[in-house]
């Protein structure tokens, strides 16, 4: 993976992610629930892209709201489900996400 990254002139983090960024937990939960309606999904994707840009992630020009797809991995989906089961009022507002740019 490192050789492929160097060939593509992209530097990866030690966990092979293209970027690591804090995203609002509520946005991840909304993305998880937004699969039912296209308009809601596009709105949430736009919100998350904005958070990534604000967090300093240099997204490729092809990552516009209409063409971009954000997929939640199995581990993050499980974590969101478990977090929803917590009864504590002292929940985190942000979660660190690892990002991969395909294409």
LUMSETI-828276 format. One record per residue: residue in one letter; residue number from 1; z, x, y of N, C-alpha, C in turn. Coordinates in steps of 0.02 Angstrom, whole numbers, padded with zeros to 5 digits, always signed. Layout:
residues N
- rest;nr;n_z;n_x;n_y;ca_z;ca_x;ca_y;c_z;c_x;c_y
- a;NUM;Z;X;Y;Z;X;Y;Z;X;Y .
...
This chain:
residues 103
- rest;nr;n_z;n_x;n_y;ca_z;ca_x;ca_y;c_z;c_x;c_y
- x;1;+00000;+00042;-00060;+00000;+00000;+00000;+00000;+00044;+00062 .
- x;2;+00038;+00099;+00060;+00041;+00142;+00118;-00027;+00174;+00133 .
- x;3;-00061;+00195;+00080;-00127;+00226;+00089;-00176;+00175;+00118 .
- x;4;-00173;+00114;+00093;-00217;+00062;+00119;-00201;+00047;+00192 .
- x;5;-00137;+00049;+00209;-00116;+00037;+00278;-00141;+00092;+00324 .
- x;6;-00134;+00153;+00302;-00156;+00209;+00343;-00232;+00207;+00352 .
- x;7;-00267;+00187;+00300;-00339;+00182;+00304;-00359;+00128;+00354 .
- x;8;-00320;+00074;+00357;-00334;+00020;+00404;-00304;+00033;+00472 .
- x;9;-00270;+00090;+00480;-00238;+00110;+00542;-00182;+00063;+00564 .
- x;10;-00146;+00035;+00515;-00088;-00007;+00528;-00027;+00026;+00498 .
- x;11;+00026;+00030;+00536;+00088;+00059;+00509;+00132;+00002;+00483 .
- x;12;+00155;+00010;+00420;+00197;-00040;+00390;+00270;-00018;+00392 .
- x;13;+00315;-00067;+00392;+00386;-00051;+00386;+00399;-00028;+00314 .
- x;14;+00458;-00001;+00302;+00473;+00026;+00235;+00471;-00029;+00181 .
- x;15;+00478;-00092;+00200;+00474;-00147;+00152;+00402;-00174;+00147 .
- x;16;+00355;-00140;+00176;+00283;-00157;+00175;+00264;-00215;+00220 .
- x;17;+00309;-00238;+00263;+00292;-00291;+00310;+00255;-00262;+00370 .
- x;18;+00212;-00303;+00400;+00178;-00282;+00461;+00225;-00288;+00521 .
- x;19;+00272;-00335;+00518;+00320;-00341;+00572;+00384;-00376;+00547 .
- x;20;+00437;-00365;+00585;+00501;-00399;+00573;+00521;-00429;+00640 .
- x;21;+00541;-00492;+00640;+00557;-00525;+00702;+00608;-00580;+00690 .
- x;22;+00649;-00594;+00741;+00695;-00651;+00738;+00658;-00713;+00761 .
- x;23;+00665;-00766;+00722;+00634;-00831;+00737;+00689;-00883;+00735 .
- x;24;+00682;-00934;+00777;+00732;-00987;+00777;+00733;-01022;+00709 .
- x;25;+00792;-01029;+00682;+00802;-01061;+00617;+00773;-01132;+00618 .
- x;26;+00782;-01167;+00673;+00757;-01236;+00677;+00681;-01238;+00671 .
- x;27;+00646;-01187;+00696;+00573;-01185;+00690;+00551;-01175;+00618 .
- x;28;+00587;-01133;+00581;+00571;-01123;+00510;+00582;-01187;+00471 .
- x;29;+00637;-01222;+00486;+00651;-01285;+00452;+00597;-01337;+00470 .
- x;30;+00577;-01338;+00532;+00524;-01385;+00553;+00459;-01370;+00517 .
- x;31;+00443;-01306;+00510;+00381;-01287;+00474;+00385;-01310;+00401 .
- x;32;+00443;-01304;+00372;+00453;-01325;+00302;+00440;-01400;+00295 .
- x;33;+00459;-01439;+00345;+00452;-01512;+00342;+00385;-01536;+00371 .
- x;34;+00348;-01493;+00405;+00289;-01515;+00443;+00226;-01521;+00401 .
- x;35;+00229;-01506;+00338;+00169;-01507;+00297;+00139;-01577;+00292 .
- x;36;+00176;-01628;+00310;+00153;-01696;+00302;+00101;-01717;+00354 .
- x;37;+00106;-01691;+00414;+00059;-01709;+00467;+00028;-01647;+00498 .
- x;38;-00038;-01648;+00506;-00074;-01591;+00533;-00055;-01576;+00605 .
- x;39;-00048;-01628;+00646;-00032;-01617;+00716;+00037;-01585;+00725 .
- x;40;+00085;-01608;+00686;+00153;-01579;+00690;+00152;-01507;+00666 .
- x;41;+00114;-01494;+00612;+00108;-01426;+00585;+00079;-01378;+00637 .
- x;42;+00026;-01400;+00671;-00006;-01358;+00723;+00043;-01344;+00779 .
- x;43;+00083;-01394;+00799;+00132;-01386;+00852;+00185;-01334;+00832 .
- x;44;+00209;-01337;+00770;+00261;-01291;+00747;+00233;-01220;+00741 .
- x;45;+00172;-01214;+00716;+00140;-01148;+00711;+00134;-01117;+00780 .
- x;46;+00113;-01156;+00829;+00107;-01132;+00897;+00175;-01109;+00924 .
- x;47;+00227;-01147;+00909;+00295;-01129;+00930;+00318;-01063;+00899 .
- x;48;+00304;-01054;+00835;+00324;-00992;+00801;+00283;-00933;+00826 .
- x;49;+00218;-00942;+00837;+00177;-00888;+00865;+00203;-00867;+00933 .
- x;50;+00223;-00915;+00973;+00252;-00899;+01039;+00316;-00858;+01032 .
- x;51;+00358;-00876;+00984;+00420;-00838;+00973;+00405;-00767;+00949 .
- x;52;+00354;-00760;+00906;+00336;-00693;+00882;+00311;-00650;+00940 .
- x;53;+00269;-00679;+00982;+00243;-00641;+01040;+00300;-00622;+01087 .
- x;54;+00346;-00669;+01100;+00404;-00655;+01143;+00448;-00600;+01112 .
- x;55;+00450;-00598;+01045;+00490;-00549;+01010;+00457;-00481;+01005 .
- x;56;+00398;-00473;+01035;+00365;-00408;+01037;+00316;-00396;+00980 .
- x;57;+00300;-00446;+00942;+00251;-00437;+00887;+00181;-00438;+00917 .
- x;58;+00143;-00386;+00902;+00074;-00380;+00925;+00029;-00415;+00875 .
- x;59;+00014;-00478;+00887;-00027;-00516;+00841;-00101;-00502;+00853 .
- x;60;-00141;-00506;+00800;-00213;-00495;+00810;-00243;-00552;+00851 .
- x;61;-00298;-00539;+00885;-00330;-00591;+00926;-00349;-00653;+00885 .
- x;62;-00360;-00644;+00821;-00379;-00701;+00779;-00322;-00749;+00766 .
- x;63;-00261;-00730;+00787;-00202;-00772;+00774;-00192;-00822;+00830 .
- x;64;-00242;-00866;+00838;-00233;-00918;+00888;-00204;-00980;+00853 .
- x;65;-00183;-01028;+00892;-00149;-01087;+00865;-00191;-01126;+00814 .
- x;66;-00255;-01131;+00826;-00297;-01173;+00784;-00314;-01142;+00716 .
- x;67;-00323;-01076;+00715;-00346;-01044;+00654;-00290;-01011;+00614 .
- x;68;-00231;-01004;+00642;-00177;-00968;+00610;-00140;-01011;+00559 .
- x;69;-00124;-00980;+00504;-00084;-01013;+00452;-00020;-00973;+00442 .
- x;70;+00036;-01007;+00442;+00100;-00975;+00428;+00127;-01005;+00364 .
- x;71;+00141;-00962;+00317;+00169;-00985;+00253;+00239;-00958;+00244 .
- x;72;+00283;-01001;+00221;+00351;-00980;+00207;+00354;-00956;+00135 .
- x;73;+00381;-00897;+00124;+00388;-00871;+00057;+00443;-00907;+00018 .
- x;74;+00443;-00897;-00047;+00490;-00930;-00091;+00563;-00914;-00072 .
- x;75;+00577;-00852;-00057;+00646;-00833;-00040;+00669;-00866;+00025 .
- x;76;+00626;-00867;+00075;+00644;-00899;+00139;+00653;-00975;+00130 .
- x;77;+00609;-01005;+00091;+00615;-01077;+00077;+00681;-01092;+00043 .
- x;78;+00699;-01051;-00006;+00763;-01061;-00040;+00822;-01051;+00007 .
- x;79;+00818;-01001;+00050;+00872;-00988;+00098;+00879;-01046;+00147 .
- x;80;+00823;-01074;+00169;+00826;-01131;+00215;+00858;-01192;+00181 .
- x;81;+00841;-01202;+00119;+00871;-01257;+00081;+00946;-01248;+00074 .
- x;82;+00967;-01187;+00057;+01039;-01173;+00050;+01075;-01179;+00117 .
- x;83;+01043;-01155;+00170;+01074;-01158;+00236;+01085;-01231;+00257 .
- x;84;+01039;-01274;+00237;+01045;-01345;+00252;+01104;-01378;+00217 .
- x;85;+01128;-01347;+00163;+01184;-01375;+00125;+01252;-01353;+00153 .
- x;86;+01251;-01303;+00199;+01314;-01280;+00228;+01346;-01334;+00272 .
- x;87;+01410;-01339;+00268;+01446;-01388;+00309;+01476;-01357;+00371 .
- x;88;+01474;-01291;+00376;+01504;-01255;+00433;+01465;-01270;+00497 .
- x;89;+01501;-01275;+00551;+01469;-01285;+00617;+01448;-01219;+00648 .
- x;90;+01470;-01163;+00618;+01455;-01097;+00644;+01392;-01069;+00610 .
- x;91;+01338;-01104;+00617;+01275;-01082;+00587;+01238;-01036;+00634 .
- x;92;+01199;-00993;+00606;+01156;-00949;+00647;+01100;-00990;+00678 .
- x;93;+01078;-00968;+00736;+01021;-01001;+00768;+00955;-00966;+00755 .
- x;94;+00960;-00903;+00731;+00900;-00864;+00719;+00902;-00835;+00648 .
- x;95;+00844;-00819;+00623;+00839;-00787;+00557;+00786;-00731;+00564 .
- x;96;+00799;-00676;+00531;+00751;-00621;+00531;+00697;-00636;+00479 .
- x;97;+00634;-00631;+00500;+00579;-00643;+00455;+00536;-00580;+00449 .
- x;98;+00507;-00570;+00391;+00460;-00516;+00379;+00390;-00548;+00384 .
- x;99;+00345;-00515;+00419;+00279;-00544;+00428;+00225;-00500;+00399 .
- x;100;+00175;-00533;+00372;+00117;-00500;+00343;+00055;-00530;+00374 .
- x;101;+00010;-00488;+00396;-00052;-00511;+00427;-00107;-00503;+00375 .
- x;102;-00135;-00559;+00354;-00191;-00557;+00306;-00256;-00556;+00345 .
- x;103;-00304;-00523;+00316;-00370;-00525;+00346;-00392;-00463;+00378 .
